[in-house]
Amino acid sequence: MGNRGMEELIPLVNRLQDAFSAIGQTCDLDLPQIAVVGGQSA
């Protein structure tokens, strides 16, 4: 089971990048980059 908010955010950011590309602009979003490896333990 994933994080629904993130699952919805990723396609939104992709659409924003596509829109900027279509008008010939770069999309410089300053977002944090986080990588999670492994599972959560109790």
C-alpha positions as CSV (number, residue, x, y, z in Angstrom):
1,M,0.0,0.0,0.0
2,G,1.5,3.3,-1.1
3,N,1.1,6.9,0.0
4,R,-1.9,8.1,-1.9
5,G,-0.8,11.8,-1.8
6,M,2.5,11.0,-3.4
7,E,0.9,8.7,-5.9
8,E,-1.2,11.7,-7.0
9,L,1.6,14.3,-6.8
10,I,4.0,12.5,-9.2
11,P,1.6,12.6,-12.2
12,L,0.8,16.2,-11.4
13,V,4.5,17.2,-11.4
14,N,4.9,15.3,-14.7
15,R,2.0,17.2,-16.3
16,L,3.5,20.5,-15.1
17,Q,6.8,19.6,-16.7
18,D,5.1,18.6,-19.9
19,A,3.2,21.9,-20.0
20,F,6.3,24.0,-19.5
21,S,8.1,21.9,-22.2
22,A,5.2,22.6,-24.6
23,I,5.7,26.4,-24.2
24,G,9.4,26.1,-24.5
25,Q,10.2,26.9,-20.8
26,T,12.1,24.9,-18.2
27,C,10.3,23.8,-15.1
28,D,12.7,24.4,-12.3
29,L,10.8,23.1,-9.3
30,D,12.8,23.2,-6.1
31,L,11.5,20.1,-4.5
32,P,13.2,17.9,-1.9
33,Q,14.6,14.7,-3.2
34,I,14.1,11.8,-0.7
35,A,14.9,8.2,-1.2
36,V,13.6,5.5,1.1
37,V,15.2,2.1,1.1
38,G,13.8,-0.9,3.0
39,G,10.6,-1.3,5.0
40,Q,9.2,0.1,8.1
41,S,9.6,-1.9,11.3
42,A,7.4,-1.6,14.4
